[in-house]
Amino acid sequence: MSSETKTNYPALYTLITVFFFWGFIAAGNSIFIPFCKNYFSLDQFQSQLIDFAFYTAYYLGALLLFIFGAVNGKDLVGKWGYKRSIVYGLLFSALGAGAMIVAVEANVYAGMLVGLFIVALGFSLQQTAANPFAVLLGDPKTGTSRQNLAGGINSFGTTIGPIVVGFALFGTAAAVSDEQIKGLGLDKVILLYVGVGILFLIAASVFFFSKKLPSGISDEPMEKANKAMTTLIVMTGLLAIMFAPVFNSYNSPEAKKIVEIEKSIEPITKDIKKLSDNLVKIKKDKVLSEEEKNTASESIKSEIKVLELSVEPQHKEIQEIRHPLEKYRMYWLSGALLVIVGGLLFANRSAQKKNEGWGAMKYPQLVLGMLAIFTYVGVEVAVGSNLGELLKLPEFGSFQSSEIAPYISMYWGSLMIGRWAGAISVFNLSASKRKLALIIVPLIAFSVIIGVNTLAQQDMTSLYYYVICVLLQVLVFFLSKNKPARTLILFGLMGVTAMLIGLFSTGTVAIYAFLAGGLACSIMWPSIFTLSITGLGKYTAQGSAFLVMMILGGGIIPPIQGKLSDIIGIHASYVIPVICFSYLTFFAIAVKGILKRQNIDVDAIEAEGAH
């Protein structure tokens, strides 16, 4: 394709609709998680299985496509064509929406996980086809900009997803107590997935009948990587082995004993919860005087203390049983993480000794990049999906599950802010106008998030000053100079700093800090992707497929943080994101050195790819 090839804008605008779906459902899960935790009386790990089911499907879908290609010597998506592959993916997601409707109707949590898994399998096929398709629809030199534009639409979906899903779950913009959630009907959730399923089918029809969209068929042979394929299959089997004891432990005698004790004290626990909710309401009451608030609060606190003392022996017994059980579960989950890290490092070490059969995995930048994508998606999802539980803490505002949608929307919207800024170059602006746009566009994106939530009757006054964090991100943008290694280092350090501030503070400062994790994540995918595939030559396409598989991080890291929170508390569990952002910073520094040894000037390349 010549450098003068014009962008097929009608086809591009059609294509980016699927990016919206991915963001809408993924971010909506952040509301669905705390809802299901209360509705089905789950612990934090069990509620995080929503992310596990969703992102594991991405991994398994990409793995199956790779295995088929490796066995047959041809890329299945290329054989079908990008257009048809997206149609198939949309139809599969529609099937998942149908399964979700059946599960919700039956009120079965495991069935909902299956439905989300099928939806995400369709997304996996769509994503495998959509990213290279965006490059195909114009000059390859501007492919990055088209992908960033698509990523911006994806992030718009993440912004409104929590609002729509929140309304579908709670049926109102008003606060609903966590105790009241258990009595809610799920009829609106059924309507939501009926609507989503219909939209999937409409989009599939548009893609199938569109004459503007090229078929995108590719006959390029797939590079052999039998040893890499075997390693990935073994890793998948080991992951199943690691998770099996965790799942089985919930049916153990110890777990059943905990449930039995909890049921025996449930009436008192409900009374304590009601009194705690009343305490929060009194503190937020704008009519009562401070003296009246203090008097009422002291009275309620005394009642709570009496009730807590009455069930103290039972709580002590629960802790004695739960502590070793949670440690047992954490060991196996840590083993799952070790399988990923150890498996990939083993693959690269073996490839260095004899590279035949390893394909793209013989390149250290790719293996470290696979771990980086795993970590990036993991931390992106973990910060957001655990945020709802964090906001329930008294030191963070004692929010009910129905009140967290604005914060979840702002978190995922923070990714939109960065991605909109990353898409500026698609409009071929002059240097001065580009600099001006780099300031204005993030502020516009921030205003959109505020505006959309305000229209949805959400109180956003507590988030107005978050614009300070947005302006800090703009500064980091200018310092990064669109260089992938430099960008990743600076945004990685931004993430580490934000998480540390959040860990060592409470209230509004900590909430802003954790929300800023979204700002740090917003522009990381293109940088990681670029650094990982640079220098791969004929293995570039295969390396890209391996990177997409590592979206698996979204299914592994959030449950690990969820289980850690069951042991040390949700606030302290945010040490996991600190570790993740630290690795991403290390990756950028390490790969810069690796590419230098390969005689590649990393500062001469620009970020490619989008998510």
N, C-alpha and C positions, 0 to 999 in steps of 0.2 A: 504494500500500500504506500502510495507516494505521500510525501510530506504535505502536499496540498489537498489531500482528501478532506472533504467537508464532513462535519459531524451530521449524522442522521438524527436530527432532533426529535421528529415524531416517534421514531423507534426507541430513542433513548427515554423519552417521557413515558412511553408504554412500559419499558423495562423496569424503570425505577419504582413502579407500583409494588413489585414483589419485595423490594427493600423495606417498604413501609410495613408490610405484613410481619416481617421478621422482628422489627423493632416493637411493634404494637403488642404482639403476643409475649415476647421475651420480657419486656418491662412490666406488662400486666401481671406476670408471675410474681413480681415483688409485692403486689397487693394480695394475690391469691395465697401466698405462703402464710402470712400471719392470720388470714381468714381461716384457712384450713386447720391451722394449729389450734385455734379456739373452737372451731365448729366440730372437729373430730377428736379434740382433746389429745393432741400430739405433743411430743417434745420437739426441740428445735431441730434436731437431726432429722426426725421423721418428716417435718414440714419441708426441709430442704431437699427431700427426695423429688420434689417438683422440678427443681433445677437439675437434679441427677438424671431424671428420666428425659428431660428436654435436651440437655447437652450431650448425654451419652448417645442419643439418637443421631446427633450430628456426626459423632465419631464413627459409629457403626455404619452409617450410610456411606460416608466417605471411604471407610475401610473396605466395604463390599464392592464399591466402584473400582477401587484400586486393585483388589484381588481379581475381579473379572478382567480388568485390563491387562494385568500381569500374566494371567493364564492364557488369554486369547491374543495377546500382543497388540491390542487396539483399545484405545480409550472409548468406553461405552458412551459417554456424554458426547464425544466427538463424532461417534458413529450415528447416534440419534440426531445430532445437531443441537445447538444451544437452545433454539426456539422450541423444539419438540420436548427436550429435556425439562424445560421450565413448565411446559404444559403438563407433563407427567407428574412433576413435583407438586404442582397446584392441585391436581386431582387426588394425589396421595394425601395432601394436607386436608382436603375436603373430606376424605374418608376418615381422617383423624378427628375432625370436627364432629362427624357423625358418631364416632365411638365416644367422644366426650359427652355428647348429648345423652346417649344411652346410660353412661356411667353416672352422670349428674341426676338423671331421672331415677336411677336405682339407689342413689345416695351412697355410692361405693368409692372410697378414696383410691384404692388400688386401680379401679377402673379408670378414674380420672388420670392417673399417672400413665396408663396405657394409651389413653386418648392423646395426651400431650406428646407422648413418645412417637406416635404415628404422625401427628402434625409436624413434629421436628424432623422426622425422616424425610418428609416431603420438602421441608426447608433445606435439608442437606443437599438434596438433588438440585433444588433451585439455586442455592448459593454456589455450588460447583460450576454451574453453567453461567450464572448471571455476571460474575466478576470478569471473566474473560470476554463475555458477550459485550460488556460496556466498552472494553478496549476496541473490539471489532467494529463498533459503530462510528468510527471516525479515525482521525490521524492517531497512530500509536503514540506519538509524542505528547498528545493531550489526553491519553487514556487515563492517567492519574487523576486529572481534574474531573473527568466524567464519573470515575469511581468515588471520588470525594463528594460530588454532587449527590450521587446515589446514597452515599453514607449519611449525608445531611437529611435526606428524606427518611432514611432508616431511623435516624435520631428524632425526627418529628413524630414518628410512630411511637418511639419510646416515651415521648413527652405526654401524648394524649392517652396512651395505653392505660397507665395507672388510673387516670380520671374515669375513663369509660368502664374499665373493669371494676373499679371501686363502686361506681353507681350501680352496676349490674349486681354486685354482691350485696351491697347494703341498701339499695333502693332509695337512697336519700343522700343529700349533701350534709345533713345534720349528723351529729355524733351518735353513734350506736355503741353501747358498752360491750366489752368482750363477753360478758355473761349473756347479753341479749342475742349475740351472734348465733348461739346454739339453737335458738328458737326461730331463726330466719328461714324463709323458704328459698329455694334455689331456682324458682321459675324464671327469673330474669337472667340467670346464668345460661339456662337453656336457650332463651331468646338470643343472648349474645352469641352463642356458638352456632345457632341457626343462621344468624346474620353473617358471621365470619365464614361459615361453610358456603353460603350463597355467594359471598364476595370472592372466595377462592374459585368457584365455578365460573363466575362472570369473568374474572381475570384470565382463567384458562381459555375461555371462549374468545376473548379479545386477542390473546396471543395466537391462538390457533388460526383465526380467520384474518388476522392483520396481514396486509400485503406490504406494509412498510418494513416489517421485521424480516431480515434475511434468515435463512435456515441455520447458518452457522455450523455447517457440517465440516468436520476435519478428519482427514484420512491419515494423519501423522501416526507412525508406529509408536508404541509405548516402550520406553527403555526397560530392559530386564532388570529386576531387582528381587530375585527369589529369596535371598537371605534376609533382605529387609522385610519382605512379605511374611516369611516364617517367624521372624522376631516379633512383628506386630500381632500376629495371630496368637503366639505364645503369651505376649503381654496381655492380650484381651482375656485369655483363659485364666491367667493369674489374677487379673482384676476381679473376675467373677468369684474366684476362690477366696479372695480377701474380703469381699463384701458379703459373701454367704453367711459367715459366722455372726456378722453384725445384725443382719436381718433375722437370723434364727434366734438371736439373744432376746428378741422381743417376745418370744414365746417360751422363754425359759422359766423355770420355777421361781427364780428371783424376780423376774419382771412381773409375773402373775401375782406374787406376794405384794409387790409395790402397788399394783392396781387395786388389790383387795383392801389394803390399808387406806389408800386414797379415797376409795368409795365409802369406807366407814366414817371418815371425817369430812366428807363432801359437804354436808349441810353447814358445818361450821366454817369451812373454807369459803363457801359462797357468801356467808354473812360477812366475813373479813373482807372479801373482795368488794362487796356493796359498800361497806363502811369506808374503804380506801377510795372508792370512786367518789363518794360523798365528800371526803376530805379534799380531793382534787377540785371538785366543783366549788367548794367554799373558798378555796384559795384563789380561784379564777373569778369569783363573784365580784361584780363591779358596783353592786348596790350596798352590800354590807360594809360597815366601817371596820377599821383594823382591829379595834377592840372586840367587836362582835365576831369577827373571823377567828381571833385568837381563842375566845371563849368556846366557840363551837368546835374548833379544831382540837382543843385540849380534851373536851368531852368525848369526841370520837376516838381520839388516840387512846384514851383510857379504856374504852370498850374494846378496841382492837387488841390491846395488851392483855386484857382478861381472856379473850377468846384464844389468842395465840398461846397463852400459858396452858390452856385446857387441852390443846392438841400437841404440845411440845414433845411428850414421850413418843407419839406416833411419828412426828417429823424426824426425831432422832433415829428411830428404827428404820425409817425410809432411807435416811442418809447412810446408815451403816450398811444397808443392802446395796444402795445405788452406787456408792463410791467405787468399789471394786468392779462392779458391772460396767460402769462408764469407762473406767481405765481399760478394761478388756476390749471394749468396742473401739476405743481410741487407738489401741495397739494395732488392730486389724486395719483401721482406716489409714494409719500411718504406713502400714505395709503396702496399701494400694498406691500411695504416693511414691513409695520407694520403688515399686514396680515400674512406674513411668520414668522416674529419674534414672534409676539403675539400668533399665532396659535400653534407653536411648544412649546413655553413655557407654554401655557395653557394645552396642551396635557400632558406634563411631570408633571405639578403640579397636574392635575386631577389623573394621574396614581399613584402618590405618596400616594394619599388618598385611592384609590381603583384601584389596578393594573389589575384586571380582564378585558380582552377585549382590552387592550392597547398593548399587545405584547412587542416588543423590545423598544417601546417608554417609558416604565416604567423606563428605565435606563437613568440617567441624562447625562452620558458620550456620549450616542448615540444622544440625542436631541441636546446637545451643539455641537456635531460633525456634525450633519445635518446642523446646522447654519454655522459651520466652512467650510464644503464643499461648501455650498451656497456662502459664502463669498470668499473662495479661487478661485472657478471657475469664480465668478463675477469679482474679481480684476484682475485675469489673463487675462480675455478677455477685460475688460474695459481699462486697461493700453494700450494694443495693438491696440484696435479698435479706440480709440480716439487719438492715436499718430499721425496719418496722418493729422488731423486737427491742432494739436499743431504745427507741423513742418511748417505749412503755415505762422505762425506768423513771422514778420520781425526779432524779437529778437531770433528766432530759425532758421533763414536762409531763410525764404520766399520760401520754396520748393513748387513746383507744385506737383499735385497728382501723376504725372507720375515719379517723382523723389524720392518718399519715399520708394520704394520697398526694397532697401538695408537696411534701418533702420527697417522696419517691419520684414524683414528676420532675421536681427540680434536679434531683440527682441524675436521672436519665437525660433530662434536658441539658444538663451540663455537658454531656457528650455531644449533643446537637450543637451547642455553642462553638465547640472546637472544630467540629466537622464542617459547619457552615463557613468558618474562617478558612479551613483547608480547601474549600471548593471555590474560593475567590478567583484562582487562576484560570478557571474554565471560561471566564468572560474576557480574557485577553486585555486586561487593563494596563495602562502605563504604570511605571514604577511609583510615581507620586500618588496616583489614584489607588493603587494596590495597597500602599501603606495606610491611606485614609480609610479604605474599606476594611482593613485589618483591625481598625479601632471601632468603626461603626457597626459592622456586621455582627460581632459578638454581642454588642449592646442591643441590637435589634432582636437577635435570637433570645436574649434574656427577657426582653419586653414581651416577646411572643409567649414565652413560658408563663410569665406573670399574667398576661392577658387571657390566655386560654383557661387557666385555672380560675381567674376572676369571673369569667363568663360561666364557668361551671359552679359558681357560687361558693368558691373556696376562699377562705381568709388568707391572703398572702402577705399581710403587713409584716409578719415576723421574718420574711425573706427578702424584703426590699434592700437591706444593707448587704446582701450577698453579692451585690454588684461590685463590691470591693474585691472579692475573690476573682470575679470575671476580669476586672482591670489588671489584676496581678497576672492572670493567664495571658492577657494581651502582651504584657511586658515580656513574659517568657517566650511568646511567639516571636517577638522582634529579636530577642537574644539568640534564638535557635537558628535563624537565617535559612530555614527550609533545608537544612542538612540533616539527614536521617540519624546519624550517630549523635550529633550535637543535640538534636531535638529530643531523642530518647533519654539522653543523660539528664538534660534539664527538667523534662517532665517527670522522669523517674525520681529525681531529687525533690521535685514539687510534691509528688505523691507520698514519699517517705516523710517529708516535713509535715504535710497535712495530717497524716495518720498519727504521727507522734504527738502533734498538738491535740488531736482528738482523744488520744489515749490518756494524756496527762491533764485534761481539763473536762469540764462538764458544761451543761447548758447550751446557750446559743453559740458560743465560741466553738465548742466541740462539734455541734451539729453542722456549723458552717465548714469546719475542717473536714469532716467525713463526706459532706456533700462535694467538697472540692476534689475528692478522689475521682469524681466523674470528669472534672476539668482536666485532671492529670491524665486520665485514660483516653480522653477524646481523640488524640492525634497519634496514639502509640502504634496502632495496627499498621499503618502505612510504613512507618519507620522500621518496625520489626521485620515486616515482610520484605522490604527492600534489602536490608542488611543480610537477611537469611538466604535470599536467592541470588545475590550478586556473586558472579564468578562460577555459577553452576553449568553454564554452557548448555549442552543438549539435555541436561537433567533438570532444567528450569521448571518445565511443566510438572514433572514428577515431584520435585521439591515443593512446588505450590500445593499439590494435592496432599503431601505429608503435613504441611502447615495447617491446612483446613481441618485435617483430622484432629489436630491438637486443640480445637474448640472444646474438646473433651474436658479441658480444665474447668469449664463452667459447671460440669457435673461432678467434679471431684473436690475442688477446693471449698465451695460453699458448704457441702455436708461436713467436711473436716472442721471448718470454723464453727458450724452449728453444733457439732459434738463437743468441741472444745468449750463452747459457751455453756453447754450443759454441765461442764466440770468446773470451770473457773469464772463463769459469768459472761454475759454477752458483751459488756464493755471491754473487759480484759481480752476477749477473744479477737479483738481488732489488731492484736499483735501479728496475726496471720497476714493481713494486707501490708503491714510494715515490711515483713520478710519478702513478700511478693514484689513490691516496688523496689526493694533493695536489689533483688536478683535482676530485675529489668534494667536497672542502672549498671550493674556489673556486666550484663550481656552487651550493652552498647560499648562499654570500654574494652571488653575482651575481644569482641568481633572486629572492632576498629583495628586492633593489633593483628588479628588473624588475617584480615584482608590486606593489610600493609605488607605482611610476609608473602602474600600471593601477588605482590606488585599491583595492587588495586588501591587507587586513591579514593577513599570513602567520602571525602569532602567534595569530590567532583560529581557525585551522583545525587539525584533528587529522590525524595520519597515516592514510592509506588505502591499501588494496591489500596484497598479500603475495606472497611467492615461496617 
